[in-house]
């Protein structure tokens, strides 16, 4: 099998995994104490994996694919929020990985990505609503982003031994926080 076909097949499997995780997350009951609309972001684990092992382009592609799915299944507003959050998140995590041998852990990068994702979505919501009132939600979003990023970073660390088989290269961040 050619390298290009193998890459397409692997990205397809990763996208399917992201959709399965998103579906699974939708089956979970709302966690007590979380503000309305907050999710764990389990499908973001796949985007982080793509960034760490496949690079920025594949991570951006995964964010766009996930957002396209959201657009088709949940509508334009949800699609725009997903795209904005995903692109901002990938951009922030990619910037944190710029030093060739980043000393930041998966956990730290995951938390930063989750907070960036939430802030990107908040900015998009403020734009859509044409009011800065949505920015009052920022403290809640920051706390939730830290918590959700901690969860997804921990889960990523736990599943990495199973995902490494799909990896074309070695990861860049340290495995331990």
N, C-alpha and C positions, 0 to 999 in steps of 0.2 A: 504494500500500500504506500502511495506517495506521501511525503510529509504534509503536503497541502491538504490532501483528503483526510489524513489522520487528524490534523488540527481542526478542520471543519467538524469532523465527527466528535472530537473531544469537546469542542465548544458547544455543540448541540447537546451533548450529555450534561454538560455543566449548566446550560440554560434550562434543560428539563429538571435538573436537580433544584435550581433556584425556584422554578415554578412549583415543584412539589413541596419545597419548604414553605413557600408562601401559602399554598393551599393548606398545609398542615397547621400553620400558624393561625389561619382563619378559623380552624376548628377548635382552637383553644379558647376557653372562656376568658372574658376580660379580666385582667389581673386587678385585684382590689387595690385601690389607692392611685391607680394610673389615671391621668387625665384622658378625656375622650379623644379617640383617634390614635392613640399610641399603640405601637406594636413592638414586638421584640426585634424585628428586622432580621429574622433568620436567613432570608434569601440574600442578605448583604454579605453573609459569610462567603458565598460563591464569588461575589464581586471582589472581596478582599483576597481570596485565593487567586483569582485571575491576576490581580495586581501584583501580588507577591511572587507568583511563579511564572506568569506569562507576560507581564509588563503592562504599561499604561494603555496601549492601544486595545488590548484584549479586555482590560477592565472597563474602559470606556464603552467598548462594544457591548459588554454584558450589561452595563447600566442602561444603555439605549435599548437593548432588547427587552430588558425587564420593564422599562417605562412604556415601550410599545405595547407590551402585553397588558399593562395596567390601562393604557389608553383604550385598547380594544374592549376590555372587560369591565372597566369602571368609569369610563368617560373622560372628557377633555380635561376637566379640572384635576382629577386624580392623576391623569397622565402627565400634566404639566408639573404638578407637585413632585411626582416621582422622578421625572427627568431632572428637574432643578436640584432636588436633594441628591440624586445619584451622581450628577456631574460635579457638583461642589464637593461632595464627599471624596470621589476619586481624585479630584484635583488636589485637595488638602493632603490626602494620604500619599499621593505621588510626590508632592513637595517634601513631605517628611522622609521619603525614601531617596531623595536626590543624592545625599552623600552616598558614595558607592557602598560603603560598609556602615550603614546606619546602625547606631547603637540602640535604637528604639525597639521595643518589643512588639509582638503582635498585639498584645493587650493595649499598650499605649496608642498604637496607630489605630486600633479598632475604636477606642474611646474618642480619639480626635475625629475619626471619620464619622462616627455616629452624631457627635455634636455638630459637625459641619453639615451633615445631611439634614438635621433638624433645622439648623439656621438657614440653609438654602431653601427649605420648604417654607419657612416662616417669611423669608424675603419674597418668595413667589406669591404667598397668600396675601401679603401686604400689597403687592403689585396688582393682583387680581381684584382685591377688595377696594383698591384705590384709597386706602387709609392706613395710617401708621398705628391705629389702635391695636392691630393684631400683634404689634411688637411688645405689648404689655404681657404677652404670653411667654416672652423670652426666658425669664427665670425658670419657669416650669419646664420649658424645652431643654434648657441647659442641664438641669438635674436629671431629667429623663434620658437625655442623650448620654450622659455619663453612665447611668445605670444600664441602659440597653447596650452601649458599647462594651461595657464590662462583660455582659452576658455573651454577646456575640464573639468577643475576643477569646473568652474562656472556651466556648464551644468550638471555635476554630482550632484552638490549640489541641483540643481533645480529638478532633476528627482528622487532623493533619496526617497522622500515620496512614490513614486509609486513602486520603486524597493524593498523597505524594506519588502514587503510581501513575497518575495522569500528568505529572509535572515534567515539562521539557527541560527544566534547569533547577538549580538549587535556590531556596528562598533567600531573600536578602535580610530581613530583620531577624533578630535573635528570637529563639523559640521561648525563652524564659523571660518573664517580666522583671 
